[in-house]
Amino acid sequence: MKKGYFGDFGGQFIPELLMPPLIELEEAMERILPSEEFKTRFANMLKENVGRPSTITYCPNMSKELGVELWLKREDLNHSGAHKINNTLGQGLLAKMMGKEVLLAETGAGMHGVATTVAAAMLGMKAVIYMGATDVVRQAPNVNRMRLMGAEIVAVESGTKTLKDAINEALRRWLADQENTHYCFGTAAGPHPFPKLVREFQQIISKEARQQFMDRNDGDLPDVVVACVGGGSNAIGMFHNFVPDESVKIVGVEAAGTGEPGCHDSAPLDHGTDGILHGMKTKLLQTKEGQILPSHSVAPGLDYPGVGPEHAHLQDIGRAEYVTVNDAQAINAFKMLSQREGIIPALESSHAVAYAIEHKEELQGKSVLVCLSGRGDKDLGILDEIL
Ligand SMILES: *Cc1c(COP(=O)(O)O)cnc(C)c1O
């Protein structure tokens, strides 16, 4: 396999100027990640600060109603409310041990910005967060959280004023200030080595969940493992340690937006074509001429026109299947999990839960382990408007 590629996808499609920090990062990964100091400090932080291991939860009421054995991996219980902190603490500690002082990050839903700011505060670093101006308004509670914890927020006014524009501006800032700054990329995408680095920190989700499920089920594995796919970090974390288990079906759920014909969605694996964005070759929502299309989902964390390259590869070789769930189906799952089990999921995670509801006929009697990537507190404003 070519270096930095997953089959045909991945690579480093970047300006020459960005090569030095990426080489420095890759070298630091090889040197620092296997060190006893890193491993011990990181394990302690995951335990003390994040609250790992996160539990798995059986859902008795929904299982009965659907005829599907529904289990959740509870990343919503992590400190700061989602899986993202696994990655930001990992990258933050790596950057600190590299001698960096600033954590730079882009954020869409605000969750990655919050998780980066939390990591920076814990590690005694400064957080600089780039956010599309539209998202700054849509995600006001997260903006307040970041400011309270000492982050500098940069509102990006270019393009569609959302995540993809924030990534472009953050990469520019990194170029200007490489010496002191680590670019803490928020998902398992972007140029090599980010997809690999983020997977390294998120694979703990399936490492724990696989063992926890077997402990609760006489050594059996789940029939199906499910996660929502935005950039693909919670999904690759949830899938990674199940990939060698041939009996386990792996399903990624993309956002279909409103689901009406002609409307924008966020489903590059289901509806996209091969192309290059943010330093990687992957599946993209684009015109025939290669113009990136606007994406849409009710779940702000899924609203991205690209996807991590390893997912494009897993789809290509047939190891994982990618399906879509629309806004209304996700909201239905949100209500159902809240009312039947007393768990308020993030709208992103609701897409993964919706898979079990929408496909219940073919899943009768099967065990389905869903990654509940985050909690829904951040989405109550969006839901207020809709319901
Ligand atoms: C950000 C986010 C996602 C989407 O990001 P991935 O990198 O695809 O995991 C999903 N769920 C929650 C709760 C999020 O905050």
The ligand as a Gaussian input file, in Angstrom:
#p B3LYP/6-31G(d) Opt

LIG

0 1
 C      -18.704000      15.876000      15.649000
 C      -19.672000      14.842000      15.974000
 C      -19.956000      13.802000      15.072000
 C      -19.367000      13.730000      13.687000
 O      -17.985000      13.652000      13.620000
 P      -17.228000      12.315000      13.211000
 O      -15.832000      12.734000      13.007000
 O      -17.874000      11.782000      11.971000
 O      -17.384000      11.373000      14.347000
 C      -20.822000      12.818000      15.468000
 N      -21.423000      12.849000      16.682000
 C      -21.188000      13.845000      17.564000
 C      -21.882000      13.826000      18.875000
 C      -20.313000      14.867000      17.240000
 O      -20.088000      15.842000      18.127000

